[in-house]
Amino acid sequence: MKFAGALALRIVVGGVLIIAGLEKAMDPTATVVAVQEYEILSPFLASWVGTSLGFIELVLGLGVIFGTIRAAPWLASLLFLGFLAAQLS
């Protein structure tokens, strides 16, 4: 039963990352604009983060679900904390 709960949680978290990543990867220009609106990063960094964020989320989501990237859950946690910090700023 413990394994089923952990698997369900991995599927949910990974699914959220995959859906968010696909959305951002399909429209990187809008993602760059959204990152720039936070006014936390320099324009160059905001452009780089906005362009690569969708692909990073997609890879992390797949890594969380399939367990192929051992650090994926930790990296996803750092990503979520970064989003939280950006929202609180």
C-alpha positions in Angstrom: 0.0 0.0 0.0 2.9 2.4 0.8 4.3 1.8 -2.8 0.9 2.6 -4.3 0.7 5.9 -2.5 4.2 6.9 -3.4 3.5 6.0 -7.1 0.3 8.0 -7.1 2.1 11.0 -5.7 4.9 10.7 -8.2 2.3 10.5 -11.0 0.5 13.6 -9.8 3.6 15.7 -9.2 5.2 14.5 -12.5 1.9 15.1 -14.4 1.7 18.7 -13.1 5.3 19.3 -14.2 4.7 17.8 -17.6 1.5 19.7 -18.3 3.1 23.0 -17.2 6.2 22.2 -19.2 4.3 21.5 -22.3 2.3 24.7 -22.0 5.5 26.7 -21.6 7.4 24.9 -24.3 4.6 25.5 -26.8 4.7 29.3 -26.2 8.2 30.3 -25.0 7.6 33.9 -25.8 4.7 34.2 -23.4 6.8 32.5 -20.8 9.7 34.9 -21.2 7.3 37.8 -20.9 5.8 36.3 -17.7 9.2 35.8 -16.2 10.2 39.3 -17.1 7.1 40.7 -15.4 8.4 39.4 -12.0 11.3 41.9 -12.3 13.5 39.6 -10.2 16.1 38.7 -12.9 18.0 40.7 -15.4 16.5 40.8 -18.9 19.1 38.3 -20.1 18.5 35.8 -17.3 14.7 36.3 -17.6 14.9 35.5 -21.3 17.1 32.4 -20.7 14.9 31.1 -17.8 11.7 31.8 -19.8 13.0 30.0 -22.8 14.3 26.9 -21.0 11.8 26.6 -18.2 9.3 24.5 -20.2 11.9 22.0 -21.2 13.3 21.8 -17.7 9.8 21.1 -16.3 9.1 18.5 -18.9 12.3 16.6 -18.2 11.8 16.8 -14.4 8.2 15.6 -14.7 9.3 12.6 -16.7 12.1 12.0 -14.3 9.8 12.1 -11.3 7.2 9.7 -12.8 9.7 7.2 -14.2 12.4 7.6 -11.6 15.1 7.9 -14.3 16.6 11.0 -12.8 17.5 10.2 -9.2 17.6 13.9 -8.2 14.4 14.9 -10.1 12.2 15.0 -6.9 14.7 17.3 -5.2 15.2 19.5 -8.3 11.4 19.7 -8.7 11.1 20.8 -5.0 13.7 23.5 -5.6 11.8 24.6 -8.7 8.5 24.8 -6.7 10.3 26.8 -3.9 11.6 29.2 -6.6 8.1 29.7 -7.9 6.8 30.3 -4.4 9.6 32.8 -3.7 8.8 34.6 -6.9 5.1 34.8 -6.0 5.9 36.1 -2.5 8.3 38.8 -3.8 
